[in-house]
């Protein structure tokens, strides 16, 4: 049976997503174990039409990795395999949600092979408008929970 | 919210007996704090500089991402320019405080519209100028020469997390 999650944006917008346990079992397990939680979600700087938020759990391994070909509504865990530092400090692992196509996962430290571990089921047009809203107005809170 | 201000001053420097050489400086003010001065690179990008000069003073919003965000640590003033020739193009090797005119050299479109020329301000050197349609060689036409570049980095992050700021223009 597929594991499903709820995703809610504080500025408006609700989705469900399906975990890809076969493709990314360790990522799904850690993510599922961390639910429910909330985080601050902002627009990416390097990766195109993407939103991202930091997580408190750590997977620390690459499984089902992508740097290109992301589709709207895919959920990736970026484990910062390139070990790039910001302000001299390592970054927490983060979840990336593309809201459009064409992005490539990279930053100043190189490629960021990220684990595709879930897919949103639903209205990508609404997701696109949420992406544009955050692009313009800044970060929101995202809440994730088990269905 | 308060505006960002782009203002223009002109500095005149006299060299030896050879007369005068004019270096054009403009001021950038961010509404939530932060003032910088930038130098136009007229010998490298004369037409772009002229177009930019003609537009001064101006006001606009500045965003942390526009049409997605592919290029890294860039902020995006939203003012649209009417100059789209390529001149002194750069894709790699960007430095903090470099200012570009993105002429949309790759002819990308979004939501059915061709993306118009706009300026880009790099707030760190972690920048490669591109988007979903390919490289975006952009006209390097100005450089920040006065102001704290660490503060500029914090301003870039502030805009990304807190959203756009407003702008206001005035001549010095």
Interface residues (C-beta under 8 A of the other chain):
Chain A: X40 X42 X43 X44 X45 X46 X47 X48 X49 X50 X100 X101 X102 X103 X104 X107 X108 X135 X136 X137 X138 X139
Chain B: X63 X64 X65 X66 X68 X69 X70 X71 X72 X73 X74 X124 X125 X126 X131 X132 X133 X159 X160 X161 X162 X163 X164
